[in-house]
């Protein structure tokens, strides 16, 4: 506002005046948004070209932004509106607010290149960018966890005896072989009368035979060698007895 008042104080006769943007009062603010298309208009357009820029309004941390380095003072005169009856002419310019412009307070300055007259608009405020705050994530429902346990199965089979070879042992005991006795050669007695006697006086010794055999024992043992699964040891025992015969 201070710049606008100063420009009006130095004015002599009809001079250029900014009509848009305007808020309709002496002290006010016009709000612009990034990416917005805004209209800038002025009355009593000077001869020749004008320079239009966006200037900081009391904030030294901000910088100037060129809107148009050079445009005819009566640009788009058929579309602009004369705000005052005694206005000689008008000019118009459409500008797109940059999306990267810092937020703060500005003012639009229009300067005539011919006579260096300068006019300013009311205060224009561009909202500052608010930092994006991450939204707090909602706690999710606890998921079901699955735990897998490994198990080891060990099988051990122990044989009661070591592998052995198959063998057969036998024992046999017998009495002496049977014997036969025969009569010795005899002579006839002189006193004996062989006539009429059909048989000899000597008795033949009856042969006797005795056979005896002791019992025989056969023992066999069988063992199966260990395999993947070793069965219990097995033994087979057989006993054969033979009785004596007469």
Rosetta silent file (secondary structure, phi, psi, omega in degrees, C-alpha in Angstrom):
SEQUENCE: XXXXXXXXXXXXXXXXXXXXXXXXXXXXXXXXXXXXXXXXXXXXXXXXXXXXXXXXXXXXXXXXXXXXXXXXXXXXXXXXXXXXXXXXXXXXXXXXXXXXXXXXXXXXXXXXXXXXXXXXXXXXXXXXXXXXXXXXXXXXXXXXXXXXXXXXXXXXXXXXXXXXXXXXXXXXXXXXXXXXXXXXXXXXXXXXXXXXXXXXXXXXXXXXXXXXXXXXXXXXXXXXXXXXXXXXXXXXXXXXXXXXXX
SCORE:     score description
SCORE:     0.000 S_00000001
   1 L     0.000  -35.025 -178.842    0.000    0.000    0.000 S_00000001
   2 H   -62.439  -40.413  179.134    2.861    2.383    0.735 S_00000001
   3 H   -66.316  -38.992 -179.908    4.162    2.039   -2.810 S_00000001
   4 H   -65.640  -40.796  179.457    0.700    2.639   -4.281 S_00000001
   5 H   -65.781  -41.150  179.925    0.193    5.798   -2.212 S_00000001
   6 H   -63.052  -39.860  179.421    3.623    7.086   -3.194 S_00000001
   7 H   -65.207  -36.917  179.772    2.877    6.532   -6.895 S_00000001
   8 H   -69.792  -34.424 -178.700   -0.408    8.444   -6.604 S_00000001
   9 H   -66.443  -32.964 -178.557    1.274   11.362   -4.852 S_00000001
  10 L   -85.584   -5.615 -174.833    3.707   11.835   -7.719 S_00000001
  11 L   -72.984  142.235  176.654    1.040   11.611  -10.385 S_00000001
  12 L  -127.742  121.979 -178.360    0.277   14.678  -12.451 S_00000001
  13 L    69.889 -170.100  178.861   -2.877   14.800  -14.513 S_00000001
  14 L   -65.468  125.433 -179.625   -4.560   11.594  -15.706 S_00000001
  15 L  -133.220  167.583 -177.613   -2.182    8.836  -15.199 S_00000001
  16 L   -63.312  139.613  177.717   -2.226    5.061  -15.380 S_00000001
  17 E  -140.284  138.173 -179.867   -4.065    3.276  -12.598 S_00000001
  18 E   -82.304  128.091  178.435   -4.422   -0.459  -11.878 S_00000001
  19 E  -105.036  -25.934  176.418   -8.045   -1.594  -11.687 S_00000001
  20 E  -139.366  135.847    1.078   -7.496   -5.395  -11.338 S_00000001
  21 L   -77.526  150.453 -179.230   -6.717   -7.079   -9.087 S_00000001
  22 L  -154.756  147.741  179.893   -8.539   -4.975   -6.549 S_00000001
  23 L  -110.070    1.549  171.889  -10.513   -5.597   -3.402 S_00000001
  24 L    85.469    7.451  177.680  -12.537   -2.358   -3.475 S_00000001
  25 L  -141.845  169.210 -176.329  -11.114   -0.663   -0.381 S_00000001
  26 L   -68.105  -42.313 -178.846   -8.021    1.282    0.591 S_00000001
  27 L  -120.676  108.137 -179.643   -6.509   -1.406    2.794 S_00000001
  28 L  -158.822  176.178 -179.793   -7.246   -4.934    1.732 S_00000001
  29 E  -132.863  141.162  176.298   -5.686   -8.126    0.450 S_00000001
  30 E  -109.992  131.550 -177.953   -6.288  -10.163   -2.689 S_00000001
  31 E   -99.597  129.278  173.786   -5.690  -13.898   -2.496 S_00000001
  32 E  -116.982  156.589  177.764   -4.113  -15.814   -5.329 S_00000001
  33 L  -122.229  151.344  177.408   -3.458  -19.522   -5.616 S_00000001
  34 L   -63.392  136.792 -178.765   -0.669  -21.364   -7.397 S_00000001
  35 L    82.621   -2.467 -178.475   -1.658  -22.451  -10.902 S_00000001
  36 L   -81.967  145.444  173.768   -4.514  -19.935  -11.006 S_00000001
  37 E   -92.134  120.653 -176.849   -5.143  -17.725  -14.068 S_00000001
  38 E  -117.077  152.318 -178.652   -5.436  -14.107  -12.924 S_00000001
  39 E  -108.502  130.399  176.823   -6.463  -10.965  -14.842 S_00000001
  40 E  -116.591  125.789 -179.737   -4.492   -7.734  -14.575 S_00000001
  41 E  -132.665  154.243  179.004   -6.105   -4.522  -15.948 S_00000001
  42 E  -146.651  150.483  176.725   -5.204   -0.829  -15.908 S_00000001
  43 E  -104.153  166.793 -178.968   -6.777    2.442  -17.015 S_00000001
  44 L    52.551   52.624 -177.882   -5.247    5.456  -18.793 S_00000001
  45 L   -58.912  132.432  179.826   -2.905    3.191  -20.677 S_00000001
  46 L   -77.398  164.986  174.726    0.303    5.011  -21.645 S_00000001
  47 L   -72.824  147.849 -179.627    1.713    5.126  -25.113 S_00000001
  48 L    86.058 -161.055 -175.967    4.198    2.433  -25.859 S_00000001
  49 E   -97.231  162.254  175.447    4.870   -0.706  -23.848 S_00000001
  50 E  -125.948  158.398  175.752    4.656   -1.449  -20.187 S_00000001
  51 E  -113.245  131.286 -177.643    6.528   -3.820  -17.914 S_00000001
  52 E  -120.077  133.493  179.317    4.556   -5.955  -15.444 S_00000001
  53 E  -147.713  161.573  176.663    6.108   -7.767  -12.453 S_00000001
  54 E  -105.372  118.985 -174.024    5.210   -9.307   -9.112 S_00000001
  55 E  -114.914  147.604  175.947    7.095   -7.589   -6.284 S_00000001
  56 E   -64.293  143.807  179.740    7.461   -8.454   -2.587 S_00000001
  57 L  -112.514   86.461  176.221    5.338   -6.297   -0.314 S_00000001
  58 L    78.869   11.140  179.332    7.411   -5.612    2.789 S_00000001
  59 L  -121.059  102.259 -176.716    9.021   -9.076    2.950 S_00000001
  60 L   -68.292  -13.839 -179.830   12.760   -8.966    2.121 S_00000001
  61 L   -77.805  -13.198  179.631   12.978  -12.757    2.042 S_00000001
  62 L   -95.276  162.287  179.984   10.898  -12.835   -1.163 S_00000001
  63 L  -122.779  168.418  179.605   12.094  -11.961   -4.661 S_00000001
  64 L   -80.185  148.440  176.928   10.577  -10.353   -7.765 S_00000001
  65 E  -128.006  122.907  179.217    8.894  -12.443  -10.482 S_00000001
  66 E   -70.726  131.732  174.451    8.488  -11.087  -14.029 S_00000001
  67 E   -95.165  -47.875  173.124    4.926  -11.299  -15.356 S_00000001
  68 E  -153.082  122.261 -178.933    5.628   -9.652  -18.732 S_00000001
  69 E   -71.332  -29.974  179.531    8.853   -7.879  -19.618 S_00000001
  70 E  -159.837  121.908  177.155    7.192   -5.932  -22.384 S_00000001
  71 E  -146.197  148.762 -177.980    3.594   -5.686  -23.542 S_00000001
  72 E   -60.453  137.681 -178.257    1.674   -2.917  -25.290 S_00000001
  73 L   -59.316  -27.741  179.854    0.106   -0.459  -22.881 S_00000001
  74 L  -105.973   31.837 -178.968   -3.251   -0.872  -24.664 S_00000001
  75 L   -60.501  132.168  178.023   -3.033   -4.636  -24.850 S_00000001
  76 L    54.531   41.805 -177.362   -6.466   -6.269  -25.258 S_00000001
  77 L   -64.801  -22.106  179.094   -8.114   -2.850  -25.062 S_00000001
  78 L   -77.172  -15.717 -178.166  -11.308   -4.279  -26.544 S_00000001
  79 L  -104.276  -21.523 -179.818  -11.679   -6.672  -23.602 S_00000001
  80 L   -80.054  160.768 -177.364  -10.745   -4.453  -20.688 S_00000001
  81 L  -114.043  134.727  176.675  -13.308   -2.225  -19.002 S_00000001
  82 L   -79.405  118.145 -176.662  -12.903    1.454  -18.313 S_00000001
  83 L   -79.366  -23.981 -178.027  -13.584    1.950  -14.655 S_00000001
  84 L  -122.692  150.526 -177.201  -13.855    5.706  -14.862 S_00000001
  85 L   -67.184  -33.091 -177.065  -15.691    7.922  -17.277 S_00000001
  86 L   -90.266    7.919  179.077  -12.691   10.138  -17.895 S_00000001
  87 L   -70.206  134.136 -177.938  -10.345    7.205  -18.566 S_00000001
  88 L   -79.397  -40.083 -178.101   -8.732    7.526  -21.952 S_00000001
  89 L  -160.816  176.674  179.394   -7.913    3.877  -22.574 S_00000001
  90 E  -146.310  165.581  176.225   -7.232    0.602  -20.824 S_00000001
  91 E  -137.957  161.944 -174.765   -5.043   -2.467  -21.025 S_00000001
  92 E  -147.180  143.298  176.635   -5.387   -6.121  -20.001 S_00000001
  93 E  -147.636  138.665  179.377   -3.085   -9.067  -19.333 S_00000001
  94 E  -110.133  130.877 -176.043   -3.784  -12.664  -18.224 S_00000001
  95 E  -130.735  143.314  176.049   -1.152  -14.469  -16.132 S_00000001
  96 E  -100.620  119.600 -179.319   -0.824  -17.987  -14.773 S_00000001
  97 L   -65.849  125.763 -179.681    0.542  -18.025  -11.215 S_00000001
  98 L   -61.596  148.752 -178.789    3.580  -20.360  -11.118 S_00000001
  99 L   -79.788  -14.979 -177.847    3.216  -23.511   -9.094 S_00000001
 100 L  -105.018   11.294 -177.786    6.676  -23.105   -7.523 S_00000001
 101 L   -74.753  135.656  179.373    6.304  -19.519   -6.310 S_00000001
 102 L   -67.153  149.401  177.842    6.920  -19.097   -2.565 S_00000001
 103 L   -74.885  152.620  179.396    4.014  -18.060   -0.423 S_00000001
 104 E   154.653 -168.348 -178.577    3.858  -14.558    1.016 S_00000001
 105 E  -101.041  130.273 -178.202    2.646  -10.991    0.410 S_00000001
 106 E  -133.193  176.528  170.302    3.183   -9.409   -3.013 S_00000001
 107 E  -148.382  149.310  179.115    1.979   -6.548   -5.192 S_00000001
 108 E   -92.209  128.155  178.900    1.720   -6.165   -8.987 S_00000001
 109 E  -111.756  133.233  176.336    3.783   -3.324  -10.416 S_00000001
 110 E  -120.351  123.146 -177.412    3.160   -1.812  -13.875 S_00000001
 111 E  -122.369  132.198  177.534    5.803    0.500  -15.239 S_00000001
 112 E   -80.686  129.214  179.701    5.624    2.568  -18.418 S_00000001
 113 L   -74.965  -18.434 -176.681    8.742    2.241  -20.515 S_00000001
 114 L   -82.364  -51.234 -177.170    8.157    5.661  -22.077 S_00000001
 115 L  -113.832    3.436  178.413    7.864    7.930  -19.081 S_00000001
 116 L    62.256   19.547  173.959    8.880    5.480  -16.316 S_00000001
 117 L   -69.474  144.998 -174.393    5.632    6.072  -14.480 S_00000001
 118 E  -130.487  138.527  173.086    4.888    3.286  -12.035 S_00000001
 119 E  -132.167  156.432 -178.103    1.663    2.046  -10.478 S_00000001
 120 E  -131.066  156.436  176.194    0.967   -0.718   -7.971 S_00000001
 121 L   -93.600  179.169  171.520   -1.944   -2.897   -7.050 S_00000001
 122 L   -68.143  170.988 -178.263   -3.336   -3.748   -3.679 S_00000001
 123 E   -66.692  132.367  178.387   -1.560   -6.389   -1.584 S_00000001
 124 E  -113.224  129.478 -178.257   -1.717   -9.853   -3.061 S_00000001
 125 E  -112.985  126.878  172.908   -1.281  -12.829   -0.788 S_00000001
 126 E  -108.944  123.846 -175.135   -0.191  -16.246   -2.003 S_00000001
 127 L   -62.758  142.400  177.717   -0.762  -18.935    0.566 S_00000001
 128 L   -76.166  147.746 -179.128    2.310  -20.711    1.904 S_00000001
 129 L   -74.637  127.400  177.009    2.681  -24.374    1.145 S_00000001
 130 L   -85.906  132.842  178.910    1.864  -26.528    4.121 S_00000001
 131 L   -63.563  140.381  178.861    4.203  -29.467    4.591 S_00000001
 132 L   -73.935  116.653  177.921    2.545  -32.757    3.954 S_00000001
 133 L   -91.097  128.158  178.835    2.185  -34.533    7.232 S_00000001
 134 L   -64.383  133.626  178.779    2.110  -38.284    6.950 S_00000001
 135 L   -71.518  134.856  178.903   -1.166  -39.672    8.094 S_00000001
 136 L   -64.375  132.127 -179.612   -0.828  -41.955   11.087 S_00000001
 137 L   -76.597  138.228  179.081   -1.356  -45.484   10.021 S_00000001
 138 L   -74.397  136.620  178.902   -4.135  -47.328   11.727 S_00000001
 139 L   -63.868  127.821  179.572   -2.986  -50.289   13.728 S_00000001
 140 L   -81.375  165.250  177.798   -3.866  -53.388   11.826 S_00000001
 141 L   -70.719  137.160  179.655   -5.279  -56.499   13.282 S_00000001
 142 L   -62.760  130.423  179.286   -2.622  -58.862   14.553 S_00000001
 143 L   -81.224  159.105  178.361   -2.128  -61.626   12.083 S_00000001
 144 L   -81.432  128.235  178.730   -1.962  -65.238   12.990 S_00000001
 145 L  -102.325  142.835 -179.354    1.551  -66.560   13.119 S_00000001
 146 L  -117.632  125.915  179.269    2.340  -70.156   12.394 S_00000001
 147 L  -109.720  125.476 -179.789    5.377  -71.831   13.897 S_00000001
 148 L  -103.606  122.863  178.783    6.663  -74.966   12.298 S_00000001
 149 L  -105.346  132.563  178.413    8.684  -77.271   14.485 S_00000001
 150 L   -89.163  145.284 -179.870   10.921  -79.848   12.970 S_00000001
 151 L  -128.702  148.294  179.943   11.093  -83.291   14.523 S_00000001
 152 L  -122.181  127.955 -179.975   13.624  -86.056   14.161 S_00000001
 153 L  -108.817  121.911  179.828   12.709  -89.708   14.507 S_00000001
 154 L  -116.393  126.817  179.869   15.520  -92.088   15.348 S_00000001
 155 L  -114.570  127.764  179.819   14.976  -95.852   15.251 S_00000001
 156 L  -128.383  126.649  177.701   17.508  -98.183   16.795 S_00000001
 157 L  -123.311  123.299 -178.481   17.317 -101.975   16.687 S_00000001
 158 L  -112.419  128.644  179.025   19.967 -103.973   18.486 S_00000001
 159 L   -81.075  146.057 -179.048   20.491 -107.644   17.823 S_00000001
 160 L   -76.726  -14.509 -179.450   20.995 -109.911   20.781 S_00000001
 161 L  -149.364  152.000  178.750   23.818 -111.734   19.114 S_00000001
 162 L   -74.589  156.313  179.185   26.411 -111.122   16.473 S_00000001
 163 L   -61.236  137.095  177.782   26.094 -112.825   13.089 S_00000001
 164 L  -128.611  158.485  176.510   27.468 -116.370   13.114 S_00000001
 165 L   -84.298  154.793 -178.539   28.043 -118.943   10.453 S_00000001
 166 L   -81.123  127.718  179.047   25.903 -122.008   10.264 S_00000001
 167 E  -139.425  155.821  178.157   27.579 -125.122   11.582 S_00000001
 168 E  -126.437  122.598  175.468   26.546 -128.631   12.558 S_00000001
 169 E  -113.597  140.813 -178.818   28.357 -130.535   15.294 S_00000001
 170 E  -140.559  149.074  174.923   27.699 -134.195   15.976 S_00000001
 171 E  -133.984  143.774 -177.253   29.005 -136.834   18.337 S_00000001
 172 L  -142.283  131.061  176.196   28.512 -140.620   18.095 S_00000001
 173 L  -131.497  135.650 -177.839   29.510 -143.407   20.475 S_00000001
 174 E  -137.814  150.692  175.348   28.839 -147.151   19.887 S_00000001
 175 L   -69.098  164.150  175.862   29.563 -150.447   21.668 S_00000001
 176 L   -55.538  150.037 -177.353   32.016 -152.823   20.086 S_00000001
 177 L   -59.515  144.488 -179.159   30.702 -154.496   16.979 S_00000001
 178 L   -59.974  143.072 -179.520   28.669 -157.592   17.583 S_00000001
 179 L  -116.527  154.054  178.921   30.677 -160.894   17.570 S_00000001
 180 L  -123.088  127.181  178.914   29.660 -164.431   16.633 S_00000001
 181 L   -99.064  137.637  179.368   31.124 -167.557   18.332 S_00000001
 182 L  -120.932  149.371 -177.897   31.384 -170.887   16.411 S_00000001
 183 L   -67.775  143.988  177.989   32.113 -174.402   17.858 S_00000001
 184 L   -73.962  157.908 -178.020   35.608 -175.685   17.761 S_00000001
 185 L   -69.969  118.891 -177.282   36.400 -178.685   15.629 S_00000001
 186 L  -106.691  168.654  177.310   35.709 -181.833   17.757 S_00000001
 187 L  -119.673  148.678  179.506   36.441 -185.686   17.387 S_00000001
 188 L   -72.161  137.535  174.604   33.995 -188.557   17.887 S_00000001
 189 L   -69.410  147.058  179.167   34.498 -190.539   21.125 S_00000001
 190 L   -68.234  -30.894 -176.314   35.433 -194.120   20.594 S_00000001
 191 L   -76.002  -15.792 -174.665   32.837 -195.210   23.104 S_00000001
 192 L   -76.521  146.478  176.502   30.078 -193.364   21.259 S_00000001
 193 L  -109.756  112.200 -175.214   27.811 -195.263   18.969 S_00000001
 194 L   -85.072   -9.726 -177.760   26.922 -193.177   16.038 S_00000001
 195 L   -75.314  145.442  179.020   24.540 -195.636   14.590 S_00000001
 196 L    69.757   -5.288  177.527   21.004 -194.916   15.115 S_00000001
 197 L  -104.709  108.768 -173.672   21.886 -191.503   16.501 S_00000001
 198 L   -79.742  -12.724 -177.311   20.872 -188.925   13.973 S_00000001
 199 L  -120.583  153.262  177.687   22.231 -185.961   15.934 S_00000001
 200 L   -75.374  149.558  177.721   25.613 -185.183   17.254 S_00000001
 201 L   -69.122  -31.823 -178.310   26.235 -185.360   20.917 S_00000001
 202 L   -76.019  130.240  175.154   27.943 -181.955   20.801 S_00000001
 203 L   -82.080  131.143  174.430   25.595 -179.059   20.937 S_00000001
 204 L   -69.689  132.470  178.057   26.311 -176.296   18.481 S_00000001
 205 L   -70.117  122.783 -178.794   26.907 -173.098   20.325 S_00000001
 206 L   -69.201  124.949  179.059   24.100 -170.730   19.386 S_00000001
 207 L   -62.519  139.586  177.994   25.541 -167.653   17.970 S_00000001
 208 L  -124.252  135.735  179.842   24.778 -164.529   19.996 S_00000001
 209 L  -131.071  133.962  179.013   24.984 -161.088   18.745 S_00000001
 210 L  -125.594  117.468  177.335   24.583 -157.936   20.704 S_00000001
 211 L  -111.891  128.452  176.119   24.265 -154.631   18.968 S_00000001
 212 L  -140.079  139.575  177.948   24.160 -151.448   21.003 S_00000001
 213 E  -134.424  133.574  177.564   24.520 -147.953   20.005 S_00000001
 214 L   -75.830  159.328  178.749   24.666 -144.967   22.212 S_00000001
 215 L   -62.447  143.512  177.191   22.472 -142.030   21.487 S_00000001
 216 E  -107.939  134.552 -178.785   23.734 -139.601   18.879 S_00000001
 217 E  -114.276  126.828  177.246   23.227 -135.877   19.369 S_00000001
 218 E  -118.366  121.780 -179.807   23.144 -133.436   16.474 S_00000001
 219 E  -118.644  126.086  178.758   23.101 -129.792   17.308 S_00000001
 220 E  -126.340  133.478  176.167   22.666 -127.135   14.656 S_00000001
 221 E  -122.719  138.439 -178.117   22.606 -123.444   15.213 S_00000001
 222 L  -128.506  131.500  176.597   21.577 -120.867   12.592 S_00000001
 223 L  -127.337  138.187 -179.771   21.991 -117.123   12.853 S_00000001
 224 L   -96.692  127.701 -179.432   20.734 -114.550   10.399 S_00000001
 225 L   -62.262  154.863  178.904   23.131 -111.634    9.702 S_00000001
 226 L   -65.237  138.449  172.629   21.968 -108.129   10.639 S_00000001
 227 L  -121.698 -158.753  179.876   20.098 -106.200    7.905 S_00000001
 228 L   -56.394  -46.170  172.718   18.305 -102.845    7.901 S_00000001
 229 L  -117.661  115.554 -172.965   15.946 -104.261   10.490 S_00000001
 230 L   -93.131  117.999  177.388   17.645 -107.125   12.343 S_00000001
 231 L   -72.190  159.136  177.164   15.346 -109.859   13.603 S_00000001
 232 L   -58.673  151.305  179.851   16.098 -111.523   16.864 S_00000001
 233 L   -65.299  145.632 -179.083   18.652 -114.303   16.693 S_00000001
 234 L  -124.315  141.140  176.665   17.233 -117.721   16.083 S_00000001
 235 L  -131.388  142.833  179.970   18.686 -121.057   17.016 S_00000001
 236 L  -122.025  127.434  179.175   17.529 -124.461   16.020 S_00000001
 237 L  -127.698  128.357  179.041   18.417 -127.458   18.043 S_00000001
 238 L  -129.616  134.213  179.209   17.507 -130.933   17.083 S_00000001
 239 L  -122.430  126.756 -179.647   18.314 -134.062   18.992 S_00000001
 240 E  -117.634  123.872 -179.716   17.969 -137.487   17.447 S_00000001
 241 L  -112.565  137.126  175.934   18.075 -140.507   19.618 S_00000001
 242 L  -120.114  128.135 -179.231   18.375 -144.058   18.341 S_00000001
 243 L   -85.058  156.941  178.705   17.522 -146.954   20.575 S_00000001
 244 L   -72.722  148.070  178.629   19.439 -150.230   20.651 S_00000001
 245 L  -122.622  144.483 -178.126   18.103 -153.219   18.733 S_00000001
 246 L  -111.792    0.000    0.000   18.569 -156.915   19.558 S_00000001
